[in-house]
Amino acid sequence: MDSVQQWQTLQDGLESLTKATAPMPTPGPDEVLVKIHTVSLNYRDTEVCMGLYGHHRAVSTGGPQPLVPCSDMCGTVVAVGTGLEIPHKLGDRVLSVFNHAHRTGHVREADMQAGLGLPLPGVLQTYRVFPTIGLVPAPPYLTDAEACCLPIASLTAWMAINGMRPLGQPGGTGDVVLVQGTGGVSMAGLQIAKASGATAVVTSSSDDKLQAVKAMGADHLINYKTTPRWAEAVLACTGGHGADIILENGGADTLRQSFDAIAFGGTINCIGYLGGKNNKAAEAGDDRTGVNVLALRRNMTLRGILNGPRDRFEEMLAFYEEHKIRPVVDRVFSFEEGKAAIQYLYSGQHIGKVVVRVCEDAT
């Protein structure tokens, strides 16, 4: 154990990821060294690797220096530094916190410099030193492959459903929750919604994927390819009520219809932009109704979701433990297949999460 194996990117394309070796780090004050078992991938990782993650002013993409990508891991503490109160001991199984500076409340601009996988080195490597505040205990009932899926995807979905509620008072009973697509955040949203007593509506372009999520408890299924006016279908299947909470993953191509599908007093949570960052329809001369008017029309809230703070992560973990929710893992790649794993995620073939098994004995 004298070196670290890692994947690195120069932010110049998915095909350009390379394997490298780095010296084994030593934990300092209030730090621990973690042997990484598993890493789950997020769409953010593909953008970082392609040099496209530049829409946050506070996050510097840096120069052409090698960067270890990815942020979500499950591992074991193998060495501890000094400190009066080190909360983790040798052998503890832990999860990474995506942004250890964001501990409570709204994220601030200064917090953005503490994000794993940009601007800080990420977790697609065999060992990494973490500040003790940047780790939480892994739920014991989950495998390593399942547990590593929680930091970004599950917490983002949790904040979409509960972020407007007071800490410690999660809800959802009686709500209609609409999730777009079948990626990691969407499947976490489906699971949280159903465990909360909400009605879940899922959209996808694939009937096969819709049948798969039906088996997971989805109440209403909409194929947006065969039903291009899917907002009307949302209203129809909810008796004209619409969705109280929308996990908006499509971006420019779907936001306009999300405004049509939202219930009075509802919340659209802007999470992703798989359909693009620019409004192509508006550029072509279609309806240019301002976002402010669309929000006012139904007295609704449009909010961006940048993951969530540590205290909400801990709240979510308690909920997962109570309901024994197991993240949906689509496929597990070996560490040697790290590049292929990120390319597979980018292809959009998956349902749920894509995981890299970093060490052979990971569960």
Long-range contacts (C-beta under 8 A, 24 or more apart in sequence): 1-78, 1-127, 4-125, 4-126, 4-127, 4-128, 5-125, 5-126, 5-335, 6-68, 6-124, 6-125, 6-126, 7-68, 7-69, 7-124, 7-125, 7-338, 7-339, 8-66, 8-67, 8-68, 8-69, 9-48, 9-49, 9-66, 9-67, 9-68, 9-69, 10-64, 10-65, 10-66, 10-67, 11-48, 11-49, 11-50, 11-51, 11-61, 11-62, 11-64, 11-67, 12-50, 12-51, 12-64, 13-49, 13-50, 13-51, 14-46, 14-49, 14-50, 14-339, 14-342, 14-343, 14-346, 15-339, 15-343, 16-49, 17-49, 17-69, 17-338, 17-339, 17-342, 19-338, 20-66, 22-125, 24-127, 25-127, 25-128, 25-129, 26-79, 26-81, 26-129, 27-79, 27-80, 27-81, 27-129, 28-81, 28-82, 28-129, 29-81, 29-82, 29-83, 30-81, 30-82, 30-83, 30-86, 30-131, 30-132, 30-133, 31-80, 31-81, 31-129, 31-130, 31-131, 31-132, 32-77, 32-79, 32-80, 32-81, 32-86, 32-88, 32-129, 32-130, 32-132, 32-135, 33-77, 33-78, 33-79, 33-80, 33-127, 33-128, 33-129, 34-73, 34-75, 34-76, 34-77, 34-78, 34-94, 34-127, 34-128, 34-129, 34-130, 34-135, 35-75, 35-76, 35-78, 35-126, 35-127, 35-359, 36-73, 36-74, 36-75, 36-123, 36-125, 36-126, 36-127, 36-128, 36-358, 36-359, 37-73, 37-74, 37-75, 37-76, 37-144, 37-148, 37-357, 37-358, 37-359, 37-361, 37-362, 37-363, 38-73, 38-74, 38-75, 38-144, 38-145, 38-147, 38-148, 38-332, 38-355, 38-356, 38-357, 38-358, 38-362, 39-70, 39-72, 39-73, 39-123, 39-124, 39-148, 39-355, 39-356, 39-358, 40-72, 40-73, 40-148, 40-149, 40-151, 40-152, 40-153, 40-184, 40-353, 40-354, 40-355, 40-356, 41-70, 41-72, 41-341, 41-342, 41-345, 41-353, 41-354, 41-355, 41-356, 42-70, 42-71, 42-72, 42-152, 42-153, 42-184, 42-345, 43-183, 43-272, 43-274, 43-345, 43-346, 44-71, 44-117, 44-152, 45-69, 45-70, 45-71, 45-117, 45-122, 45-342, 45-345, 46-342, 46-345, 46-346, 48-117, 48-118, 49-342, 53-118, 55-277, 56-112, 57-109, 58-109, 58-110, 58-112, 58-113, 59-112, 59-113, 59-115, 59-118, 59-119, 60-113, 60-119, 61-118, 61-119, 62-118, 62-119, 67-117, 67-118, 67-121, 67-122, 68-117, 68-121, 68-122, 68-123, 68-124, 68-125, 69-117, 69-118, 69-122, 69-124, 69-342, 70-116, 70-117, 70-122, 70-123, 70-124, 70-356, 71-96, 71-98, 71-115, 71-116, 71-117, 71-122, 71-123, 71-151, 71-152, 72-96, 72-98, 72-123, 72-148, 72-149, 72-150, 72-151, 72-152, 72-153, 73-123, 73-128, 73-148, 73-151, 73-358, 74-138, 74-144, 74-145, 74-147, 74-148, 74-362, 75-128, 75-358, 77-135, 78-127, 83-132, 86-132, 87-132, 88-132, 88-135, 92-137, 93-137, 93-138, 93-140, 93-144, 93-147, 94-130, 94-135, 94-136, 94-137, 94-138, 95-135, 95-136, 95-137, 95-138, 95-147, 95-148, 95-150, 95-151, 96-123, 96-130, 96-134, 96-135, 96-151, 97-133, 97-134, 97-135, 97-136, 97-151, 97-310, 97-313, 98-151, 98-152, 98-155, 98-307, 99-307, 100-130, 100-131, 100-133, 100-134, 100-310, 102-307, 102-308, 102-309, 102-310, 103-133, 103-309, 103-310, 103-311, 104-167, 104-309, 104-310, 104-311, 105-309, 107-306, 107-307, 107-309, 124-338, 124-356, 124-358, 125-358, 126-335, 126-358, 126-359, 133-310, 136-310, 136-313, 136-314, 136-317, 137-317, 139-317, 139-320, 139-321, 141-321, 141-324, 142-326, 142-327, 143-363, 144-357, 144-362, 144-363, 145-329, 145-332, 145-355, 145-357, 145-362, 145-363, 146-326, 146-327, 146-329, 147-327, 148-355, 149-184, 149-188, 149-327, 149-329, 149-352, 149-353, 149-355, 150-313, 150-316, 150-317, 150-320, 150-327, 151-307, 151-313, 152-184, 152-185, 152-307, 153-183, 153-184, 153-185, 153-187, 153-188, 153-327, 153-353, 154-188, 154-192, 154-316, 154-320, 154-327, 155-307, 155-308, 155-312, 155-313, 155-316, 156-185, 156-188, 156-271, 156-305, 156-307, 156-308, 157-185, 157-186, 157-188, 157-189, 157-192, 157-247, 158-188, 158-192, 158-308, 158-312, 158-315, 158-316, 158-319, 159-269, 159-305, 159-307, 159-308, 159-312, 160-185, 160-189, 160-245, 160-247, 160-267, 160-269, 160-271, 160-305, 161-189, 161-192, 161-193, 161-196, 161-198, 161-245, 162-312, 162-315, 162-316, 163-269, 163-303, 163-305, 163-308, 163-312, 164-267, 164-301, 164-303, 167-311, 167-312, 167-315, 168-315, 170-196, 170-315, 170-319, 171-196, 172-196, 172-197, 172-198, 173-197, 173-198, 174-198, 175-199, 175-244, 175-245, 176-201, 176-238, 176-241, 176-242, 176-243, 176-244, 176-245, 176-263, 177-201, 177-243, 177-244, 177-245, 177-246, 177-247, 178-202, 178-203, 178-234, 178-243, 178-245, 178-246, 178-247, 178-258, 178-261, 179-203, 179-247, 179-249, 180-246, 180-247, 180-248, 180-249, 180-250, 180-254, 181-249, 181-250, 181-274, 182-206, 182-209, 182-212, 182-213, 182-350, 182-351, 182-352, 183-249, 183-272, 183-274, 183-348, 183-350, 183-351, 183-352, 184-327, 184-328, 184-352, 184-353, 184-354, 185-247, 185-249, 185-271, 185-272, 186-247, 186-249, 187-213, 187-216, 187-327, 187-328, 187-351, 187-352, 187-353, 188-327, 188-328, 189-247, 190-216, 190-217, 190-218, 191-216, 191-217, 191-325, 191-327, 191-328, 192-319, 192-325, 195-319, 195-323, 195-325, 198-245, 199-238, 201-234, 201-237, 201-238, 201-243, 203-230, 209-351, 212-351, 213-351, 216-328, 229-257, 230-257, 230-261, 231-257, 231-258, 231-260, 231-261, 232-260, 234-261, 235-260, 235-261, 238-263, 242-266, 245-269, 247-271, 248-272, 249-273, 249-274, 250-274, 250-275, 251-275, 251-276, 251-277, 252-276, 252-277, 252-278, 252-279, 252-280, 253-280, 253-281, 255-279, 256-281, 256-287, 256-294, 259-294, 259-295, 259-297, 259-298, 259-300, 262-298, 262-300, 263-298, 263-300, 264-298, 264-299, 264-300, 265-298, 265-299, 265-300, 266-298, 266-300, 266-301, 267-300, 267-301, 267-302, 267-303, 268-300, 268-301, 268-302, 268-303, 269-303, 269-304, 269-305, 270-302, 270-303, 270-304, 270-305, 271-305, 274-348, 327-352, 327-353, 328-352, 328-353, 329-353, 329-355, 330-354, 331-355, 332-356, 332-357, 333-357, 335-359
